[in-house]
Amino acid sequence: KNDPKWWKEAVVYQIYPRSFKDSDGDGVGDLKGIISKLDYVKSLGIDAVWLNPIYTSPNDDNGYDISNYREIMKDFGTMEDFDLLLKEMHKRGIKLVMDLVVNHSSDEHEWFKQSRSSRDNKYRDYYHWWPAEKGKPPYRWSFFDVNSDAWKYDGQTNSYYLHYFSQKQPDLNWENPKVRYEVYDMMKFWLDKGIDGFRMDAFQFASKDTTWPELPKGYEKNIIKYYGVGPHLHEYLQEMNREVFSKYDIMTVAEGAGSSPEDAMQFVDPDRKELNMAYHFESVDIGKHLKDFGLVKYKEIFSRYDEAFKNKGWLSIFLANHDQPRMVSKFGNDTPEFREISSKMLSTFVMTMRGTPYYYYGDELGMDNIRFNSIEDYKDVDTRNKYIGLKNKGGDLQAFLEQQKQTSRENGRTPFQWDTTQNAGFTTGTPWLKVNPNYKTVNAEAQEKDPNSTLNYFRKLVKLRKQEPAFVYGKYTLLDKENPNIYAYTRDLNGKKFLVLLNFSDKDANYNIGFSTHKSKIILGNYKSRKGIKANILQPYEAQIIELK
Ligand code: TEU
């Protein structure tokens, strides 16, 4: 029933290439920079790296707007650099998962340039067009558009084109088999180089009902429900599997998978031959901060998904990525007193749950939200366009900026903090995005020397997960369900049983799991001492992994 697979046992480390390491002083991270830090990456104990897009792009959305799928972005280096990166990773036993961004391309992609040039161009049907003589197209909501309008008028052919994301990210027409087979060819180009998998960006949105029915009022508040699983999406995934995936030993992961565990299962049920695993957004989309939605609700989400996947299918587990604020600022506590300890607690959670962990660069150091004060500091199309949209409507800009300090995804994109030298050792030039000023205390170099650092604690967690298959395959059982402060669960497999206790609050908190652990031993924890602490009490943000006897 466990059906062991390497991608279930893997720990994935996500690298945001713009912000990891700059090798040439232009202020932007690059492939040579990553190569120079591979020994560090290896030292974490991880098995695979997921790299955000590194293809040629005008960077309206930091590489998620691709103008050439078979080239490396100049800022990041050359194809030779890429080949070397892959070789150096494989040499160290690290697999490489690439981002596949094919719900949309850049408007500067040759396909789109052709497509927009005339109504009878042979690339016309590579995108979605609505002729203006039919009036305005039925409203579609856009993630990044200043007016949240996904149709953009294009004078050249007196038509509107569809863009679920920014105006520079026109949606590809997946209903056109030519588009699909072009993409399959491109995927094989990378797979034949030897890459180990794809993370399927926004792919749940790829298939659309091209009769463009009117959607109910307010549908944009439940966007995944209406955009999430288009009419032919699963046919296309099965076709892609047949044409591409089935020919390689790779891992594939859906970014977003509908709006329920049942939807998600459809993407990854092995009998359906689509993708290997999926990640859902329920646990990150529930609110701004844990204290707003509460731990009980949080536990309910993870437990409901685990329940739905206990017999088949596979999920990924993550608390952060490049679209999220920093994990410690959202689910933990990033005040100086608790930043370290709560980072360790959250890492304990990610590394002891069922599902493949995706761990975001810098979280191993306890990096936290930068909280920009001015709109000028933001580079992100999401924040900038929302700001402009609000400004046009005369909205409260100050309140918006205040809220972005907690929610902006750029909080999680600041340069990696290597050491105490200028710009945290990230670049000798001017970094493309400000470095978090706390780098003087929060950096990898300092943490290497400290056996109790968050970095070294993370390494221990990875090692433990790799040693004990119970953390990968073991049954998950939630305990003390209604406890508002403590997340307690067991993982068991073949007679081995582990108890994980996590205090998500800043106070001592007690728990009631219904059995005694006095014969058992804490095999890993984030506090040095429990002197004077009662058995069923956890200290603020304390984490314990206990092997039950
Ligand atoms: O994000 C797709 C996407 O839909 C997310 O905005 C998602 O809804 C959100 O994270 C849920 O909390 C992907 C990329 O990850 C993002 O960086 C890109 O900007 C976007 O696609 C467009 O390519």
Residues whose N, C-alpha, C, O or C-beta is under 5 A from the ligand:
A	BS01	TEU	D61 Y64 F165 D201 A202 F281 D285 D323
